[in-house]
Amino acid sequence: MAKEYFDKLSSLLQQINIENEVSLPLEVKHYFSGAALYVNKTICVSWLAFKLPEQEVQELINTGEARPLKYFPKGHIKKGYALFENPDDKNPEQWRRYFITSSGQV
């Protein structure tokens, strides 16, 4: 499962090409049974949960576009993260904006 998410995240990053817009080093790594994007050695995206400004996270959750991030069903909600379940529902430019915003949160 981790390889599948690693490949999907890497492919999405290639598609949206944000390297010129993020001045810090980017790296995709395996993360538990998935994959994550690290900016300057700090995680900012876990497939497909983005670290975003808290107000934006709340708006995305309130409108149903995202849901809160929990690693376990009875676990606590990871503050500051919005989880997107259907990556095909967003266009590449929207993903691009989320990745750039998230990279600025580290």
Beta strands, then each sheet from edge to edge (+ up, - down):
strand 1: 26-31
strand 2: 34-39
strand 3: 42-46
strand 4: 49-51
strand 5: 67-68
strand 6: 81-83
sheet 1: 1+ 2- 3+ 4- 6+ 5-
end
